[in-house]
Amino acid sequence: MKELLESIVKELVDSPDDVEITEEEEDDRTVIFKLKVAEDDLGKVIGKKGRTANALRVLMRAASAKRGKSSIVKILD
């Protein structure tokens, strides 16, 4: 799932080499993805009124639900 998020985000940003994703398991069913991008690319990942960030979260929830888990995507400054 981390690879899915990484490939999507790298296509959105101007500096794909600066994309960093850490994956933490909160419990047996919940995975937290912490996403860090270059400062200039932060707006591209969040999108207008947060629509891009929301779409990323929906995609990750759907992918993790298929595996019987839930996911949280946090975008770090």
C-alpha positions in Angstrom: 0.0 0.0 0.0 2.9 2.3 0.7 4.1 1.8 -2.9 0.6 2.8 -4.2 0.7 6.1 -2.2 4.2 6.8 -3.2 3.6 6.3 -6.9 0.6 8.6 -6.9 2.3 11.3 -5.0 5.4 11.2 -7.1 3.3 11.9 -10.2 1.7 14.9 -8.5 4.8 16.8 -7.4 7.6 18.6 -9.1 10.3 17.1 -6.8 9.6 13.4 -6.7 13.0 12.7 -5.0 11.8 14.6 -1.9 8.8 12.4 -1.3 9.2 10.5 2.0 6.5 8.1 3.3 6.8 6.4 6.7 4.4 3.6 7.6 3.4 3.0 11.3 1.1 0.3 12.6 -1.2 1.8 15.3 -2.7 -1.5 16.1 -3.4 -4.8 14.2 -6.0 -3.1 11.9 -4.8 0.5 11.5 -1.9 1.7 9.5 -0.7 5.3 9.6 1.1 6.8 6.5 3.0 9.9 7.2 3.7 11.8 4.0 6.4 14.5 3.6 7.1 16.4 0.4 9.1 19.4 -0.6 7.7 22.7 0.8 6.9 24.0 -2.8 4.9 20.8 -3.5 2.8 20.9 -0.4 0.0 22.8 -2.1 -0.1 20.3 -5.0 -0.6 17.4 -2.6 -3.2 19.1 -0.5 -5.1 20.6 -3.5 -7.7 23.2 -3.8 -9.9 23.1 -0.6 -8.1 19.9 0.3 -9.6 17.9 -2.5 -6.4 16.1 -3.6 -5.6 15.2 -0.1 -9.1 13.8 0.5 -8.9 11.8 -2.7 -5.6 10.3 -1.6 -7.2 9.3 1.7 -10.2 7.8 0.0 -8.0 5.7 -2.3 -5.8 4.5 0.6 -8.9 3.6 2.7 -10.3 1.6 -0.2 -7.0 -0.2 -0.8 -6.6 -1.0 2.9 -10.2 -2.1 3.3 -9.5 -4.7 0.6 -6.9 -6.2 3.0 -9.1 -6.0 6.0 -7.4 -2.9 7.5 -8.0 0.8 7.9 -5.5 3.5 7.0 -4.8 7.1 7.9 -2.8 9.5 5.7 -1.1 12.4 7.5 0.5 15.1 5.4 3.4 16.6 7.3 4.7 20.2 7.0 
